């Protein structure tokens, strides 16, 4: 399911750091009903056994919904659970090694912070999409590097793969990012903390459907 064969555009949903697995699964299933482009399993604090169990359950939910599952920061876990891909940051291992181990058909996403040159290098090493942010103050990463819409526009012009925007994104502040060139909006809190998770996820699809499909 490599990006080169799949025109991704829309919501890139990432899971919150909840300690209640059943709450997580119920909310993820609700959000998946709105068919986000990708679902990323993000867990920084759980022990290995719990992370594996949660990832396996999310893989089943994603398979049922027809939505690719991406594992954040952990290539080994992605391979163990048969996920559709992995998302790696600066300290998560060599990208060429990850690409080789994933094979040609799984997805490799790379965090590039505010560095378009890093994104170009990542694409050369096999990245299927590159992500920039935080675009806005983020409750999940309060110390994150700040990026701007201008970075998205530059990356869109130079990188040749889908561009993801990350960090503090809501329905209200998302349109300028899409206008600047974001193909994917990575969102956690604005969907998972909504009163109606499915409706909030669906609202992102509607926003993309109403926005121009080609940015300058």
N, C-alpha and C positions, 0 to 999 in steps of 0.2 A: 504493500500500500504506500509506496513512495510518493512524495509530493509531485514529482515530475509527471506522474500519471493521474493526478487527482487535484482539481482546482479548488483548494481550500479557501474559504472565506467565511468568517463568522466567529462564534463564541468558542474559545478554548477554555474549558472549565477545569479548574484545579481544586482539589479537595482541601478542606480546612483541617487544622490540627485538633480534631475532636477525640476525646478518650472513649466515647461511647460508640462502639463499632456499629451497632444496630441503627443508631441515629444516623450515622454516616451513610450506611447502605440505603436507608429509606430516602434520605435526601438526594443521594446520587441517582437512585432509580427515578425519582420524580424529575430531576433535572434532565436525565437522559431521554425522557419522554419528549422533550423539545428538540432532540437531535442536535446537540452541539457538535462542532466539527471534531473536537478531540476532548478526551477526559484525561487529566493528569492526576496520578496518585502521588500526593506529596505528604510525607511523614518524616519528621526530623527526630522525633523523640521516642517512638515506640520501639520495643525490642524486636529482634529479628524475626522471631516466630510469629508475633502479631502482625508485623508488616507483611510477611509472606501470606498469612491467612487473609488479611484485608485485601491485598493485591489480587489474590486468587478470586475472591468473591466479586471484587470490582471487575475483574476480567470477564466473569460470567455475565454480569449485568451489562457490560459494554458489548459483549458478543450478541446478547439478546437484542440490544438496541441498534446494532450495526454501527457503533461508534468506536474508533480506535482508542485503546488504552495506552497511555504513555506513563512511564515510571520516572519520577524525578530523582536525579542525582545518583542512581544506583543501577549500573549496567548489569551486575550479577543478578539482582532481583528481577530485572526485566527479562533476562534470559531464563531464569528459573521458572517464572510463571507464564512464560510464553506471551508476554505483552507485545503490543504492536510496535513499541519503540521506547526510546529513553530520551530524557532531556538532561543535558549536562552543563554545569557551570565551569568556572575557571579552574577549580581545584578537584574536579571529578574524574580526572583521567585523560589520557591522550585520545584525541578525536579520531585519529587514523586507526588506532587499535579498536576503538568502539565501533567504527564503521566496518572494520574487517570482521569483528565478532558478531555484529548484527546481521551481516550479509546484505545483499542488495535490496531486499524487499521490506525490511523494517525501517522505521522512522528514526532519524537522529536529529534532535533539536538542540540548539546551543544558545545559552545566555551570552549576550554580547554587551550588556550594560549600556554604555553610551559610545561604544567604540566600533565604528563602521569598518575599520581596518581589520579588527578581530573577526568581524562577520565575514568579510571577504576571505580571510584565511580559513575560517570554519567551512565555508562553502567549498573551497578548494579541497578540503579534507573529507568532504562527503556529507555535510549538513544538509538536511532537507528543508529546514526553516531556521531562521535566526530571530532571536528575541531581544528586545531593548526595554530598558526601564531600570528604576521605577519612573513611570511617567508622572505620577502624583504620589503624595505621601501614602504609604502603605502600612496598614496595621500588622500585616504578616512579616514585613521587612522594614522596620522603622529606620534602619541605618543604611538603606540601599542607596547605591549610586543613582543620581538623578539624570534622566534623559529628557529630550525635548521632542516635540513634533518634527522639528527640522532634521533631527537624526533619523527619524522614520523615513522622511522624504529622500534623504541622501542614500539611505540603505536600499530603498526601493529602486532608485536609479542605478545603483552600483552592484547589487548582489544577485539578482536574477532568481531568487527563491522567495517564498512567502515571508512576510515580515510580521512578527508578533509584537504586540505592545503589552507590557506587564506593569502592575503596580498601582494600586489605589483606583482602579477603573470602575466607574459606575455608568449607568445609562445616561446620566446627565452630562458627564464629562467625556464620554466616549466619542461623540461625533467629530471633534477636531482631530482625533487620532486616526479615524477612518479616512477623513479628508486628506490627511497628511500622507497616507499610504499604508496604514496598518491593514493587513489581510486578516489577522487573527487578534482578538482581544482576550488576553488571559485574565480571568476573573475568579476570585474566591468569594469574598465576603458579600458582595452585592447580590450574588445569587443565593449562596447557602444561608445567609442570614435573613433572607426575605421571608415575609409572611407566607407567600405562595411561591415555592421554589420553582415549580414547573412554569408558572406564568412569567416569572422574572427571566428565566432562561429563554422562554419563547419570545420575550420582548427584545432580546438581543438579535434573534433571527429576524424579527420584523424590522428592526433598525437597519440591519444590513440589506434586507430586501428593498428598503426604500431609499438606500443610498446609491449613488452612481457606482457601477461595477468596475470602472476604470478610473484610477486616479492619475493625475499628471505626474 
